[in-house]
C-alpha cells in the first residue's frame, strides 16, 4: 500500500517565522559563511556556494534541498545561474525571488569579466578576454554571435551582439559587420560565437562565413584578428587552427 492515498496531501516543508529558524539551520548558515570568508569559493562545493546565494532569496527555509535539486537539474553552479528563468521556475521551490538572485549573480559575473577587458589591449589581455567570452556565452542554450571591435592600438572599444539564432545556427551578414565597424571607427575586430552542443569544432558554414567577413574587412582596410568559437569548457581559434 502507498504511504499516502491519492487524495491525501503530503505535508509541505516547514517555513519558519523570521528570527525563529531552528538552531541547526542557523548554525549551518553561519558555518557556510565562515568557510566562505576563510577560504573563498574554492572552500565550498557547488551546492554549498549555491546555498549561500539562496539564503538571501529564501531567508526562512532550509535551502539545502533546493540547492541539490538545482545542481541535479542543471549540472553545476555556472549552469544554474545562467539557466533561463522559465527553466529555473520549472524546479519546485524556485520563485521570483530565487530567479532574481541567480540572475543578479550572473549579471555581476559578466560585468566583472567585461570590466577586465574593455579599453585594454586585447593581446595582453587575451586570457581575460577568453574568460569573458566563456562567462557570457558558454552556457547559452542557443547560438549567439558577437563582434569585438578594436581601435588602432588593439584596445577593445565595443562588444556587441550581432545576432541570436537556434541551437545550431545563427544568421550572420558580413556587410552589416563591416558597416558597424566603420560606424564605430574601429580598425580591427574579432568574431565570437558559441556552440550550445559544447563542441567548438567549426562547421563548413562557420568557415565559409568567416572567409566572407575576412574578404569584406580586407576590402575596407579592416583587420579580422580571429574568430573564436566558444564551447562548454574550451574554445577554438580560427587563427590558431590556420583557418584564418
Secondary structure, DSSP 8 states (H G I E B T S, - for coil): --SS-TTS---------TT---HHHHHHHHHHHHHHHHH-GGGS-HHHHHHHHHHHHSTTS--HHHHHHHHHHHSSHHHHHHS-HHHHTTSTT--HHHHHHHHHHHHHHHHHHHHTTBTSBTGGGHHHHHHHHHHHHTT-SS-EEEEEEE-TT-BEEEEEEEEE--SS-----HHHHHHHHHHTT-SEEEEEEE-TTS-----HHHHHHHHHHHHHHHHTT-EEEEEEEE-SS-EEETTTTT--
